[in-house]
């Protein structure tokens, strides 16, 4: 047998009885208040539906059909793909960020960090440093990583969010956050707040760290 909960759900999806519907009965019934009659008729129909007993297989079929219908409504007819204009616009945004003065070429970053280029490459591969790239233009590193505290914050994120692309991490670190009083994580972090600031960035990225 079907459950009361299922029948209640069916009753909730019944179309409303309107005054126009009520007027169909005026030839055989004297109706003094069409709106009140419509409301009473709606209640009457709901009560009868909720009192019904349907076969279990019909209940299951109805639930499956409802779920299938909802799933179909959420599915696009064709898969979305970025158009040429979308790709060009996205690339222009990346190039603009890539060319910002605080993003240093690898060789310049290595010199300022007093390290060899080989060591910088190793740090990038080991996810100790964040590096950005756009096509064949080489790699650049945000200069905030020359600061030990900001570098530690960046490394903390890199070690925990493997699978998230570097540009997303870069924006999460560089753009202002409400939770940090409108400051960016790299501007807000201090030696004693690395974990708290990292948690704020994890929230933005939707990453749960245990």
C-alpha positions as CSV (number, residue, x, y, z in Angstrom):
1,X,0.0,0.0,0.0
2,X,1.1,3.5,-0.6
3,X,2.1,5.7,2.4
4,X,0.2,8.7,3.7
5,X,3.3,10.8,3.0
6,X,3.3,9.8,-0.7
7,X,-0.4,10.6,-1.1
8,X,0.1,13.9,0.6
9,X,2.8,14.7,-1.9
10,X,0.4,13.8,-4.7
11,X,-2.3,16.0,-3.2
12,X,0.0,18.9,-2.9
13,X,0.7,18.8,-6.6
14,X,-3.0,18.7,-7.7
15,X,-4.1,21.8,-9.7
16,X,-6.1,24.4,-7.7
17,X,-9.9,24.5,-8.1
18,X,-10.8,27.8,-9.6
19,X,-14.0,29.9,-9.8
20,X,-14.1,29.0,-13.5
21,X,-14.1,25.4,-12.6
22,X,-17.0,25.9,-10.2
23,X,-19.1,27.6,-12.9
24,X,-19.3,24.2,-14.6
25,X,-21.8,23.2,-11.9
26,X,-24.1,26.2,-12.0
27,X,-26.5,24.5,-14.3
28,X,-27.2,21.7,-11.8
29,X,-26.3,23.3,-8.4
30,X,-27.3,26.6,-6.8
31,X,-23.9,28.1,-5.8
32,X,-24.2,31.3,-3.7
33,X,-20.4,31.9,-3.1
34,X,-18.2,30.6,-6.0
35,X,-14.9,31.3,-4.2
36,X,-16.0,29.6,-1.0
37,X,-17.3,26.6,-2.9
38,X,-14.0,26.3,-4.8
39,X,-12.1,26.3,-1.6
40,X,-14.3,23.6,0.0
41,X,-14.1,21.5,-3.2
42,X,-10.3,21.8,-3.0
43,X,-10.3,20.5,0.5
44,X,-12.8,17.7,-0.4
45,X,-10.6,16.5,-3.3
46,X,-7.4,16.6,-1.1
47,X,-9.1,14.5,1.6
48,X,-10.3,11.9,-0.9
49,X,-6.8,11.7,-2.5
50,X,-5.1,11.2,0.9
51,X,-7.6,8.5,1.8
52,X,-6.8,6.4,-1.3
53,X,-4.8,3.2,-1.3
54,X,-2.6,2.6,-4.3
55,X,-0.7,-0.6,-5.1
56,X,2.9,-0.6,-3.9
57,X,4.2,-1.0,-7.5
58,X,2.3,2.0,-8.6
59,X,3.7,4.1,-5.8
60,X,7.2,3.1,-6.7
61,X,6.6,3.8,-10.4
62,X,5.2,7.2,-9.5
63,X,8.2,8.1,-7.3
64,X,10.6,7.0,-10.0
65,X,8.8,8.9,-12.7
66,X,8.8,12.0,-10.6
67,X,12.5,11.7,-9.9
68,X,13.3,11.0,-13.6
69,X,11.2,14.0,-14.6
70,X,13.0,16.3,-12.2
71,X,16.4,15.0,-13.3
72,X,15.5,15.5,-17.0
73,X,14.5,19.1,-16.2
74,X,17.9,19.8,-14.7
75,X,19.8,18.3,-17.7
76,X,20.6,20.7,-20.5
77,X,19.7,19.6,-24.0
78,X,23.3,20.2,-25.1
79,X,26.5,20.3,-23.2
80,X,27.8,23.8,-22.6
81,X,31.2,24.6,-24.1
82,X,32.9,28.0,-24.1
83,X,32.7,29.9,-27.3
84,X,35.6,31.6,-29.0
85,X,34.8,34.9,-27.4
86,X,34.6,33.3,-23.9
87,X,38.0,31.7,-24.4
88,X,39.6,35.0,-25.7
89,X,38.1,37.0,-22.8
90,X,39.3,34.5,-20.2
91,X,42.8,34.5,-21.7
92,X,42.9,38.3,-21.7
93,X,42.0,38.3,-18.0
94,X,44.8,35.8,-17.2
95,X,47.3,37.7,-19.2
96,X,46.5,40.9,-17.4
97,X,47.0,39.2,-14.0
98,X,50.1,37.4,-15.3
99,X,51.7,40.7,-16.3
100,X,51.1,42.4,-12.9
101,X,54.4,43.9,-11.5
102,X,54.2,41.7,-8.4
103,X,54.4,38.5,-10.5
104,X,58.1,38.0,-11.1
105,X,59.8,35.9,-13.8
106,X,61.4,32.8,-12.3
107,X,65.0,34.0,-12.9
108,X,64.3,37.3,-11.1
109,X,62.5,35.6,-8.2
110,X,65.4,33.1,-7.8
111,X,67.9,36.0,-7.7
112,X,65.8,37.9,-5.0
113,X,65.3,34.7,-3.0
114,X,69.1,34.0,-3.2
115,X,68.4,30.6,-4.7
116,X,69.3,28.8,-7.9
117,X,66.8,28.4,-10.6
118,X,67.0,24.6,-10.1
119,X,66.0,25.0,-6.5
120,X,63.1,27.2,-7.4
121,X,61.9,24.6,-9.9
122,X,62.2,21.9,-7.2
123,X,60.2,24.1,-4.7
124,X,57.4,24.5,-7.4
125,X,57.2,20.8,-8.1
126,X,57.2,20.0,-4.3
127,X,54.3,22.6,-3.9
128,X,56.3,24.8,-1.7
129,X,56.0,27.8,-4.1
130,X,53.1,29.0,-6.2
131,X,53.9,29.5,-9.9
132,X,51.6,30.9,-12.6
133,X,51.7,30.2,-16.3
134,X,49.8,31.3,-19.4
135,X,50.7,29.2,-22.5
136,X,54.3,29.3,-23.6
137,X,55.2,32.5,-21.7
138,X,57.2,30.7,-19.0
139,X,56.4,30.8,-15.3
140,X,56.0,33.7,-12.9
141,X,55.9,33.7,-9.1
142,X,54.0,36.2,-6.9
143,X,56.6,38.3,-5.1
144,X,54.8,38.0,-1.7
145,X,56.4,34.5,-1.4
146,X,59.7,36.3,-0.7
147,X,58.2,37.1,2.7
148,X,58.7,34.1,5.0
149,X,55.2,34.4,6.6
150,X,53.4,34.9,3.4
151,X,55.3,32.1,1.8
152,X,54.4,29.8,4.7
153,X,50.7,30.7,4.2
154,X,51.0,29.9,0.5
155,X,52.8,26.6,1.1
156,X,50.1,25.6,3.7
157,X,47.4,26.0,1.0
158,X,49.4,24.3,-1.7
159,X,50.0,21.3,0.5
160,X,46.3,20.9,1.3
161,X,44.5,21.8,-2.0
162,X,46.1,19.5,-4.5
163,X,43.8,19.3,-7.5
164,X,42.8,23.0,-7.4
165,X,44.5,24.9,-10.2
166,X,47.1,27.5,-9.3
167,X,45.2,30.5,-10.7
168,X,42.3,29.7,-8.4
169,X,44.7,29.5,-5.4
170,X,46.3,32.8,-6.5
171,X,43.0,34.6,-6.7
172,X,42.0,33.2,-3.3
173,X,45.2,34.5,-1.7
174,X,45.3,37.9,-3.5
175,X,41.7,39.1,-3.6
176,X,40.0,40.8,-0.5
177,X,37.9,38.7,1.8
178,X,35.0,39.9,3.9
179,X,36.0,37.5,6.7
180,X,39.4,39.4,6.8
181,X,37.8,42.9,7.0
182,X,38.2,43.4,3.3
183,X,41.9,42.6,3.2
184,X,43.5,39.9,1.1
185,X,44.9,36.9,2.9
186,X,48.5,37.8,1.9
187,X,48.0,41.3,3.3
188,X,46.2,40.1,6.5
189,X,48.5,37.3,7.5
190,X,50.9,37.7,10.5
191,X,53.2,35.2,12.1
192,X,50.5,34.3,14.7
193,X,47.6,34.1,12.3
194,X,48.7,31.8,9.5
195,X,46.3,29.0,10.5
196,X,43.4,31.3,10.9
197,X,44.0,33.1,7.6
198,X,44.5,29.7,5.9
199,X,41.2,28.5,7.3
200,X,39.5,31.6,5.7
201,X,41.0,30.8,2.3
202,X,40.0,27.1,2.7
203,X,36.4,28.2,3.2
204,X,36.5,30.3,0.0
205,X,37.9,27.3,-1.9
206,X,35.3,24.9,-0.3
207,X,38.1,22.8,1.1
208,X,37.5,21.0,4.5
209,X,40.8,20.3,6.3
210,X,40.8,17.9,9.2
